Amino acid sequence: MSLTHPQPPYPLHDSVKDKLHPEYVKFYNEHIINSQQVHYQPVSASRVGGKIIPGGGEPLPVGKTQDIALKRQQTEGPDVQIRCFTPEGEPPANGWPVMIYYHGGGWVLGNISTENTVCTNIYVVITTDYRLAPENPWPAAVHDSWETVLWVFGEGESILSLDLSNVAIGGSSAGGNLAAVMTHKALSLSHPSIKFTIQLLIVPVTDNTATVESSPTYKSNEFTAALPAEKMLWYRRHYLPNEKDWTNPEASPILYPAENFSKLPAAVVVVGELDVLKFEGEDYARKLREAGVEATVHVMEGMPHPFLAMDAVLEAGRTAITILCDSLTKAAS
């Protein structure tokens, strides 16, 4: 028997419509309400066309954009595609500070062009076109992300004139998950040369075991806009089809051993007040602080999950990019 999903329009749910920021509500009712929901259609349909989330700004001009295919060093699979953004002008005497950035999209959507607007606001940024589920489920994205880290701390240094004492790492949503996993992976694989100055986690997935029953904000924001609990679980089941993998720390970085956290870089975590992922982002920061690591949390009031990608229409999106840039500048100084 086939499942019948509700069809557009999708009015904002009564449980959140009066809590959402008016700026988001206005844009949603004008541009999103009649769009088919991602989790109600085939994955292929959601990969056709433009941006994952409407309302994003255009990438800023940069000095140079390079797409590079990386040969694998430690994992198996096809070459890993990365994109490198470099500012205009000559690098500083010690080389460029650099950020490794992973895009969002629930490990199912997005590509090397996703969130380039965010990337072009920063100095040197390297973004990874990691393989997507369901065709390539976990841990394919983890493996691809790790290969980028190895390249940056290897031949990337000379190719891009990088300062390896100033390497930041971060990402949004699924990308925030991958960034957090990379900081732990560097510890677990005993790579003393791989050190990050800061981790910047925007609406990160840190706990792939979370449910409406276990997470306070899965419960309170179960029917929120953009990423209701049902949709988050749809992404998870594509990425992690075997439920036994949900508790693997490389899927749920909050489940890494407590002793790991004291060795991690300082963190800036940005969450949305009305995002199902709010609690696990805050909880990850709490675990870092309990281990003695500086971790700052910024809560975007009245915001559901995708505000970072809606910087052209939401002040919260522009604020999040500013927080990211200011945090990087501080960490590099």
Buried (B, 14 or more C-beta within 10 A) or exposed (E): EEEEEEEEEBEBBEEBBEBBBEBBBEBBBEEBBEEEBBBBEEBEEBBEEEBBBBBBBEBEEBEEBEEBEBEBEEBEEEEBBBBBBBBEEEBEEEBBBBBBBBBBBBBBBBBBBBBBBBBBBBBBBBBBBBBBBEEBBBBBBBBBBBBBBBBBBBBBBEEBBBBBEBBBBBBBBBBBBBBBBBBBBBBEEEEEEBBBBBBBBBBBBBBBBBBBEEBBBBBBBBBBBBBBBBBBBBBBBBBBEEEEBBEBBBBBBBBBEEEBBEBBBBBBBBBBBBBBBBBBBBBBBBBBBEBEBEBBBBBBEBBBBBBBBBBBBBBBBBBBBEBBBEBBEEBBE
